[in-house]
Amino acid sequence: MITPAPPTPDGNLQGTLEELLESGSTSNAALNRLLDDYTTYHATLVVVGGCFLLALVLFTGFCWKQYRGSRASGAGTRTFERRTYAGLGLLSVAVSALLAVVVAANLSNALDARHGFSGVVTSLGSPPASSSRAGLQLEFSTWVQSGDAATPSPIEDRINDRLAWQQPKALITGVLLVLITAFSARAWRGLLWVSRVPARPWAARDRFRLAVAIGSVPICLLLMLMVIGNTQASVAPLTMTMLFG
């Protein structure tokens, strides 16, 4: 049996969802769809973010091993190598720690979707009546009040519009991350090779390569975040459409 939401005088989406959540209803199929999508959204980050976290932990271990090996050699030509592995390793530790916190927070939301979703609901607010966001909220409010599991055509059209650019963006950022990571690794390897040549002065092109290698690091981190975000929204677009259209 479908339980419709308690009607709200102005069709306010935030009020509709808050009343349903406070009532503890589990039989409203529309709300269940939203909660399932919200759970999937956060579970996707746990999986994708967890894979990146594992890669960063392995990279940290690699940097530590290489740093210890270069320090044990005691060769003066290894100064750049030690600094490189120390810097990249420390950065990897910092990013890993931040990503671990994000993954843990999203795991909590995935395990207790109602609690996390209630925080999303409080951020909806009441946009100006003439705005497109107000129209979107009215569509969602009408749907949730109906208690129907099937999303109405206007909402499906908005989801399809989002996926039309979100899915290609997830793919493109993923490919770019692989390519730029490979390029960055090659650039760093080249610089390490140059640093091991005794009494070899650094040419202008070496310094340019160093600047490019350093610049590739934040680009890779940014692309990692973009891959995570766009993958989440591609796998679970319903909540994102409700929030942002």
N, C-alpha and C positions, 0 to 999 in steps of 0.2 A: 504493500500500500504506500502510495506516494504522499508524503506530508508536505503541503505547501507551507511557505514561510508566512509568518504573521504579516499581514499587509501593513505597509507604512504609508502615511498620507501623501507624501511627495515622491514615493518610489525611490527614496534615498538608498543607494546600494550599501553604504556603510551601516546604516541603521538596520537594514534587512539582515545583513550577515551577522551583525552583533547580536540581534535577537535570536537568530538560529543557533549561534555558538553558545550563547548563555543558556539556552533551553536544553542544550545537550542532545539535540536531535541527531539521530543517526539514520533516519529513514528518508530524508530529503535527498533524492538522487542527484539533483543539480549541485547541491553543496558537497556531496560525496565526490562528484566529478572534480570539483575545484580542489578538494583536499587531496585526492589521489594525484592530481597534476602537481600540486605543491610538494607533495612527498617525492614524486619522481624528479622534480626540479632539483631538490636538495640531494637526493640520492645520486643523481648524475654527477654533481660536484664531488661527492664523496668518492665515487669511482674514478672519475677523470683526474680530480685533484690528487687522489691517493696515488695514481700512477705517476704523476709528475713529482710527488713527494718522494716516492721510492727512487725515481731517477736522480733526484737531487741528493738523497742520502748516499746513493752509490757513487755519485760524482764527488761528494765530500770525502768519502773514503779513499777514492782514487787520488784526489789532491793531497790528502794527508800522507798517503804512501809515497807519492812522488816527492813531496816536500822532505820527508825523512830521508829518502834516498839521496836527494841532492845535498842535504846538509851533511850526511855521513861522508860524502865524497871529499868535502873540505876544499874543493877547488874554487879559486877566486872567480873563475868564469861562470860559476853557478849562481852568482848573486841574483841576477835577473830571474833565473828559473825559480829560486826559492821565493822571491817576492811574488812572482806570478802565481805559483801554487798556493802560497799563503793567502794572497788577496782573493783569488777565486774561491778558495776553500772557505774562508770566513764569510764571504758573500753568500755562498751556498748554504752555510749553516744558518745565517740570518733569514734567508728566504724560506728555508725548510721550516724554521720555527714559526714564521708567520703563516705559512701554508698549513702547517699542522693545526694551528689554532682555528683557521678557517674551516678546514675539513671537520674538525671536532664539532664546531658550532653547527655546521650543516648536517652532521650526523644526528645531532640533538634534535634539529627541526624535522628531519626525516622520521625519527622515531616517535616524536610527539608533534604531529602535524597540526593538531588543533591549537596548541599553545603558540606555535610559531606563526600560524596563519592569522591568529587574532592580532598579532603585532602588525601584520600586513594590512589588515582591515582598518586599524586605527589611523593608517597613513593615507587612506583614500580621500578623506575630507569631502567637501562639497564644492566642486568647481562651478564657475559661472554658468548659469542656465543656458546661455547662448553658445557655449564652447562645445567643440567636438567631443571633448572628454566627458562632458555632462551627458551627451547623447549616448556615448559608449556605456557609461554607468547605468543609464536607464535601461539599455538593452540587457545588461547583466542582471539588474535588479528584477526586471520582469521575468527573466528566465529562472532565476533562483526562486522567486515567489511561486512560480508554476510547479516547481519540484520535479520537473521532467528531466530525465537523464540525457536526452538528445539535445545538443546545442542548437539554437535557432540558426537559420540561414544567415542573418546579418552578422552574428558572431563568428560563424564558420568562415564567412568571407573575410573578416578581419584577421582571423588566424591564418588563412591561406595567403593573405597579403603579407603578413609578417614572415611566414616561412619562405616566401618567394625570394626574400633577400637574406634572411637569417641563415638558412641552410647553406647557400653558396658562400656566405661570409665565414661560416664555421669551417668549410672545406678549404677555402682560400687561405685563411689564417693558419690552418694546420699544415698545409703545404709550405707556406712561407716559413713557418717555424722550423720545419725539417731542413729546408734549404739554407736558411740563415745560420742555423746551428752548425750545419756541416761547414759552411763558409767560415764561421767563427773559429771552429776547431782547427781548420786548415791554416788560418791566419796565425793563431797562437802557436801551432807547431812550427811554422816557418820562423817566427820570432825566437822561439826557443832554440832552434837550430843555429840561427845567426848568433845568439848569445853564447853558444858553446865554442865558437871559433876563437882561439886565443888571439889577443891583440888586434882583433878586427874592429875598426871604428864603425859606428853606426852611420849609414848613409841617410840622405834625406828620405829616400823611399822606405827605409826601415822605420823611420819615425812616423811616416805617413801610415804605414801598415799597422804600427802600434796604435795610432789614433783610431783607425778603422776597427781594429780588434776590440779595443776598449768600448767603442761606440756600439758594437754589435751585441754586447752583453745586455744593456738595458732594453734593446730592441727585442732580444729573445725573451726576456722576462715579460715585456708588454704583450708579445704575441702569445705567450703561455696563458696569460690572463684572458686574452681575447678568445683563445680556443676554448677555455673552460666556460666562459660566459655565453658564447654563441652556441656551444654544444648543449648547454643547459636549456637555453631558450628554444633550440630546435627540437629537442626531445620532449620538452614539456612547455608548449607555447600558450596554454590556456590562461594561466595566472599572469604571465607576462603581458598577454593581450588585454586582460582586465585592467592591469595597472597602467600600461603605456600605449595601448592601441595597436 
